[in-house]
């Protein structure tokens, strides 16, 4: 039962992290849209695209590291659940 409680707690933390990532993505989209809407000349377009592309790549890298750090990817199954009877 202890393994189940640990897995449940880890899954809840993982879901909370996914919600945090979704919120960051929505905020990024709004910031990007606002910046695009305020461009006054065509020469401003490419620097804005470069800035937001860099930010998005950095966000993706950070989110990947955070998600990979969750321990439930490394939970070992209980021996009595995986062993064949009599072995």
C-alpha positions as a Markdown table, in Angstrom:
| # | Residue | x | y | z |
|---|---|---|---|---|
| 1 | Unk | 0.0 | 0.0 | 0.0 |
| 2 | Unk | 3.0 | 2.3 | 0.6 |
| 3 | Unk | 4.0 | 2.1 | -3.1 |
| 4 | Unk | 0.4 | 3.1 | -4.1 |
| 5 | Unk | 0.5 | 6.2 | -1.8 |
| 6 | Unk | 3.9 | 7.2 | -3.1 |
| 7 | Unk | 2.7 | 6.8 | -6.7 |
| 8 | Unk | -0.4 | 8.8 | -6.0 |
| 9 | Unk | 1.5 | 11.7 | -4.4 |
| 10 | Unk | 4.0 | 11.7 | -7.3 |
| 11 | Unk | 1.2 | 11.7 | -9.8 |
| 12 | Unk | -0.5 | 14.7 | -8.1 |
| 13 | Unk | 2.7 | 16.6 | -8.1 |
| 14 | Unk | 3.2 | 15.8 | -11.7 |
| 15 | Unk | -0.3 | 17.0 | -12.6 |
| 16 | Unk | 0.4 | 20.2 | -10.7 |
| 17 | Unk | 3.6 | 20.7 | -12.7 |
| 18 | Unk | 1.7 | 20.1 | -16.0 |
| 19 | Unk | -0.9 | 22.8 | -15.0 |
| 20 | Unk | 2.0 | 25.1 | -14.2 |
| 21 | Unk | 3.5 | 24.4 | -17.6 |
| 22 | Unk | 0.1 | 25.0 | -19.3 |
| 23 | Unk | -0.2 | 28.3 | -17.5 |
| 24 | Unk | 3.3 | 29.4 | -18.6 |
| 25 | Unk | 2.4 | 28.4 | -22.2 |
| 26 | Unk | -0.8 | 30.5 | -22.1 |
| 27 | Unk | 1.0 | 33.4 | -20.7 |
| 28 | Unk | 3.7 | 33.1 | -23.4 |
| 29 | Unk | 1.1 | 33.0 | -26.1 |
| 30 | Unk | -0.6 | 36.2 | -24.8 |
| 31 | Unk | 2.8 | 38.0 | -24.5 |
| 32 | Unk | 3.7 | 36.9 | -28.0 |
| 33 | Unk | 0.3 | 38.1 | -29.4 |
| 34 | Unk | 0.6 | 41.4 | -27.6 |
| 35 | Unk | 4.1 | 42.0 | -29.0 |
| 36 | Unk | 3.0 | 41.1 | -32.5 |
| 37 | Unk | 0.0 | 43.4 | -32.2 |
| 38 | Unk | 2.2 | 46.3 | -31.2 |
| 39 | Unk | 4.7 | 46.0 | -34.0 |
| 40 | Unk | 4.8 | 49.3 | -35.9 |
| 41 | Unk | 7.1 | 48.5 | -38.8 |
| 42 | Unk | 8.1 | 45.4 | -40.7 |
| 43 | Unk | 11.7 | 45.7 | -39.5 |
| 44 | Unk | 10.5 | 45.0 | -35.9 |
| 45 | Unk | 9.0 | 41.6 | -36.9 |
| 46 | Unk | 12.1 | 39.5 | -37.1 |
| 47 | Unk | 13.7 | 40.6 | -33.8 |
| 48 | Unk | 10.4 | 39.9 | -32.0 |
| 49 | Unk | 10.2 | 36.4 | -33.6 |
| 50 | Unk | 13.9 | 35.7 | -32.6 |
| 51 | Unk | 13.3 | 36.9 | -29.1 |
| 52 | Unk | 10.2 | 34.8 | -28.6 |
| 53 | Unk | 11.7 | 31.7 | -30.3 |
| 54 | Unk | 14.6 | 31.9 | -27.9 |
| 55 | Unk | 12.3 | 32.3 | -25.0 |
| 56 | Unk | 10.2 | 29.3 | -26.1 |
| 57 | Unk | 13.2 | 27.1 | -26.6 |
| 58 | Unk | 14.5 | 28.0 | -23.1 |
| 59 | Unk | 11.0 | 27.3 | -21.7 |
| 60 | Unk | 10.9 | 23.9 | -23.4 |
| 61 | Unk | 14.3 | 23.0 | -22.0 |
| 62 | Unk | 13.4 | 24.0 | -18.5 |
| 63 | Unk | 10.1 | 22.2 | -18.6 |
| 64 | Unk | 11.7 | 19.0 | -19.9 |
| 65 | Unk | 14.3 | 19.1 | -17.1 |
| 66 | Unk | 11.6 | 19.6 | -14.5 |
| 67 | Unk | 9.4 | 16.8 | -15.8 |
| 68 | Unk | 12.3 | 14.4 | -16.1 |
| 69 | Unk | 13.2 | 15.0 | -12.5 |
| 70 | Unk | 10.0 | 13.4 | -11.2 |
| 71 | Unk | 10.8 | 10.2 | -9.3 |
| 72 | Unk | 7.8 | 8.1 | -10.4 |
| 73 | Unk | 9.6 | 7.3 | -13.6 |
| 74 | Unk | 12.0 | 5.3 | -11.5 |
| 75 | Unk | 9.6 | 3.5 | -9.1 |
| 76 | Unk | 10.5 | -0.2 | -8.9 |
| 77 | Unk | 7.5 | -2.6 | -8.9 |
| 78 | Unk | 7.1 | -4.6 | -5.8 |
| 79 | Unk | 8.8 | -8.0 | -6.0 |
| 80 | Unk | 5.7 | -10.0 | -5.0 |
| 81 | Unk | 3.7 | -8.4 | -7.8 |
| 82 | Unk | 6.1 | -9.1 | -10.5 |
| 83 | Unk | 7.5 | -12.5 | -9.5 |
| 84 | Unk | 6.0 | -15.7 | -10.7 |
| 85 | Unk | 4.5 | -17.9 | -7.9 |
| 86 | Unk | 7.0 | -20.4 | -6.5 |
| 87 | Unk | 10.0 | -18.5 | -7.8 |
